[in-house]
Amino acid sequence: MAINTAFKPASTAVKQRLIAHVMGREKSGKTNFSLTAPDPIILFDFDYGLEGVVHKFATSKKIYTSEYRIHEISPGKFVAEWDRFRNEFKIALNDPEVRSVVWDTGTEVWELLRMARFGKLTQVMPHNYGPVNAEMRGLIRDAYSSDKNFIIVNKMTEQYLNDKPTGKFVFQGFKDIPYSSQINIHTQRNEDNEFQATIVDCRQNAAVMGIVLEGPLVDFQVVLNMVFS
């Protein structure tokens, strides 16, 4: 039986890269883990926490940054800043020399987009989010179309129930990111105050789900090798 020419055979090629979501509380090693990715790295710096971390890697790796400080942007300038970010992100994905792209953090990327489109972060009706959600998904799809490692770092915030803290922490950012990512990783500190990373789930290799890495094994290349081994 002949297959209609409107269809084509599924590709058997596997891109040796990861679209990763890294979430964790403050000072849990999120940025540190991201900078262990293959270089050259383009890092979109929205977080003041980069200081004191990037210098540990900059002497041995090619790391390039673009800085955004959304809390310093004056009203009326958010659209221009979002356009700058979107343009620079496409440049990074299309640069043949770049191997890894990092959003640090995706939490602030999501805030910048909402400020650009709504002018505020609260009191926005749910039905108005359709175009904004689609725009955010479009950026992630662009990363899938490239051959880059793409790492979205997200903060975590304490969950409240009836205005009372529950003691549980949830990631803070665009709700679709965990589902859109190939791998979700949760960073924290172990009892010895070393960095620790738990692989929450992985689309390409379910066997790595639940693996806990500690100390020097909290390394992007280690995870990459595990996933594609």
C-alpha positions as CSV (number, residue, x, y, z in Angstrom):
1,M,0.0,0.0,0.0
2,A,1.4,3.4,-1.0
3,I,1.5,6.1,1.6
4,N,0.2,9.5,0.6
5,T,3.0,11.9,-0.2
6,A,1.6,14.4,2.2
7,F,3.3,12.2,4.9
8,K,7.0,11.5,5.4
9,P,8.9,8.8,7.4
10,A,9.6,9.6,11.0
11,S,13.1,10.6,11.7
12,T,15.4,8.1,13.3
13,A,18.0,10.8,14.3
14,V,18.4,11.6,17.9
15,K,19.7,15.1,18.9
16,Q,22.4,14.6,21.5
17,R,21.2,17.5,23.6
18,L,18.7,18.3,26.4
19,I,15.8,20.7,26.9
20,A,16.1,20.9,30.7
21,H,14.1,22.5,33.5
22,V,16.1,23.0,36.7
23,M,14.1,24.1,39.7
24,G,15.2,24.7,43.3
25,R,15.2,27.1,46.2
26,E,17.7,29.8,46.7
27,K,21.4,28.9,46.8
28,S,20.7,25.2,45.9
29,G,23.1,25.1,42.9
30,K,20.7,25.8,40.0
31,T,23.0,28.2,38.2
32,N,26.1,26.2,39.1
33,F,24.5,23.1,37.5
34,S,23.6,25.1,34.4
35,L,27.1,26.4,33.8
36,T,28.4,22.8,33.7
37,A,26.7,22.5,30.3
38,P,28.8,22.3,27.2
39,D,30.2,25.6,26.1
40,P,30.1,28.1,24.4
41,I,27.2,29.1,26.7
42,I,24.8,32.0,26.2
43,L,23.3,32.9,29.6
44,F,20.4,35.3,29.9
45,D,21.0,36.8,33.3
46,F,17.9,38.0,35.0
47,D,19.0,37.1,38.5
48,Y,21.4,38.9,40.8
49,G,22.6,35.5,42.1
50,L,24.9,35.1,39.1
51,E,27.6,37.1,40.8
52,G,30.0,34.8,42.6
53,V,29.0,31.8,40.5
54,V,29.9,32.5,36.9
55,H,33.5,33.5,37.7
56,K,34.2,29.9,38.8
57,F,33.5,28.7,35.2
58,A,34.6,31.7,33.1
59,T,38.3,30.9,33.3
60,S,37.9,27.5,31.7
61,K,34.7,28.0,29.6
62,K,33.4,30.4,27.0
63,I,30.4,32.0,28.7
64,Y,28.6,35.0,27.3
65,T,25.9,36.9,29.2
66,S,23.1,39.3,28.4
67,E,21.8,41.2,31.5
68,Y,18.2,42.0,32.3
69,R,16.9,43.6,35.4
70,I,13.1,43.8,35.2
71,H,12.8,45.6,38.5
72,E,14.8,48.4,37.2
73,I,12.8,48.8,33.9
74,S,10.8,52.0,33.8
75,P,7.1,51.8,32.9
76,G,6.6,51.9,29.1
77,K,9.9,50.1,28.5
78,F,8.9,46.6,29.0
79,V,7.8,46.0,25.4
80,A,11.2,47.1,24.2
81,E,13.0,44.9,26.7
82,W,10.9,41.9,25.7
83,D,11.6,42.5,22.0
84,R,15.3,42.7,22.9
85,F,15.2,39.4,24.8
86,R,13.2,37.6,22.1
87,N,15.6,38.8,19.4
88,E,18.7,37.9,21.3
89,F,17.3,34.4,22.1
90,K,16.8,33.7,18.4
91,I,20.3,34.9,17.7
92,A,21.7,32.5,20.3
93,L,19.7,29.6,19.0
94,N,20.8,30.3,15.4
95,D,24.5,30.7,16.2
96,P,26.3,27.6,15.0
97,E,29.1,28.0,17.6
98,V,26.8,28.1,20.6
99,R,26.2,24.7,22.3
100,S,24.1,25.7,25.4
101,V,21.5,28.5,26.1
102,V,20.4,29.2,29.7
103,W,17.5,31.3,31.1
104,D,18.4,32.3,34.6
105,T,15.7,32.5,35.5
106,G,12.7,31.4,33.6
107,T,10.7,32.9,36.5
108,E,11.7,36.4,35.4
109,V,11.4,35.7,31.7
110,W,7.7,34.9,32.4
111,E,7.4,38.1,34.4
112,L,8.9,40.2,31.7
113,L,6.5,38.8,29.1
114,R,3.5,39.5,31.2
115,M,4.7,43.0,32.0
116,A,5.2,43.6,28.3
117,R,1.7,42.4,27.3
118,F,-0.4,43.3,30.4
119,G,1.6,46.0,32.1
120,K,1.1,44.2,35.4
121,L,1.5,40.8,37.0
122,T,-1.7,40.5,39.0
123,Q,-5.5,41.0,38.4
124,V,-5.3,39.7,34.8
125,M,-8.4,37.7,33.8
126,P,-7.6,34.1,32.8
127,H,-9.1,34.4,29.3
128,N,-6.5,37.0,28.5
129,Y,-3.6,34.6,28.9
130,G,-4.2,32.7,25.6
131,P,-1.9,34.7,23.3
132,V,0.7,35.2,26.1
133,N,0.8,31.4,26.8
134,A,1.2,30.8,23.0
135,E,4.0,33.2,22.8
136,M,5.9,31.5,25.6
137,R,5.3,28.1,24.1
138,G,6.6,29.4,20.8
139,L,10.0,30.3,22.3
140,I,10.3,26.8,23.8
141,R,9.4,25.3,20.4
142,D,12.2,27.4,18.8
143,A,14.6,25.7,21.2
144,Y,13.4,22.3,20.1
145,S,14.0,23.2,16.5
146,S,17.6,24.0,17.3
147,D,20.4,21.6,18.3
148,K,21.3,23.5,21.5
149,N,21.1,22.4,25.0
150,F,18.5,24.6,26.5
151,I,18.2,25.1,30.3
152,I,15.4,26.9,32.0
153,V,16.2,27.7,35.6
154,N,13.2,28.4,37.8
155,K,12.8,29.5,41.4
156,M,10.6,27.7,43.9
157,T,8.2,29.4,46.3
158,E,6.4,28.1,49.4
159,Q,2.9,26.9,48.8
160,Y,0.1,28.4,50.8
161,L,-3.3,27.0,51.7
162,N,-6.0,29.3,53.1
163,D,-3.3,31.9,53.5
164,K,-1.1,29.6,55.6
165,P,2.2,28.1,54.6
166,T,2.1,24.3,53.9
167,G,5.9,23.7,54.2
168,K,5.8,22.5,50.6
169,F,7.6,24.3,47.8
170,V,6.5,24.6,44.1
171,F,8.3,26.0,41.1
172,Q,7.5,29.6,40.2
173,G,7.0,30.4,36.5
174,F,5.2,29.5,33.3
175,K,3.0,26.5,34.2
176,D,3.8,24.5,31.0
177,I,7.5,24.4,31.4
178,P,7.6,21.0,33.3
179,Y,5.6,19.4,30.6
180,S,7.5,21.1,27.7
181,S,10.9,20.0,29.0
182,Q,12.6,16.8,28.2
183,I,14.0,16.5,31.7
184,N,13.0,18.0,35.0
185,I,15.7,18.3,37.7
186,H,15.2,19.5,41.4
187,T,18.3,20.9,43.1
188,Q,18.9,21.2,46.8
189,R,21.5,20.8,49.5
190,N,22.3,17.5,51.2
191,E,23.1,17.0,54.9
192,D,26.8,17.8,54.2
193,N,25.7,21.1,52.5
194,E,26.8,19.8,49.1
195,F,24.8,20.4,46.0
196,Q,22.3,17.6,45.3
197,A,20.2,17.1,42.2
198,T,17.2,14.7,41.8
199,I,16.1,13.7,38.3
200,V,12.3,14.1,38.7
201,D,11.5,12.7,35.2
202,C,13.0,12.3,31.8
203,R,11.2,11.8,28.4
204,Q,14.1,10.2,26.6
205,N,15.2,7.7,29.3
206,A,12.7,6.8,32.0
207,A,15.4,4.7,33.7
208,V,17.1,7.7,35.1
209,M,14.0,9.0,36.9
210,G,14.5,9.3,40.6
211,I,18.3,9.2,40.5
212,V,20.0,11.5,43.0
213,L,23.3,13.1,42.2
214,E,25.6,14.7,44.8
215,G,28.7,16.7,45.0
216,P,30.8,16.7,41.8
217,L,28.2,14.4,40.1
218,V,25.8,17.4,40.0
219,D,27.0,18.1,36.5
220,F,25.1,18.6,33.2
221,Q,27.5,16.5,31.2
222,V,27.0,13.6,33.7
223,V,23.2,13.9,33.2
224,L,23.6,14.1,29.4
225,N,25.7,10.9,29.4
226,M,23.2,9.1,31.6
227,V,20.3,10.0,29.4
228,F,21.9,8.9,26.2
229,S,24.0,6.0,27.4
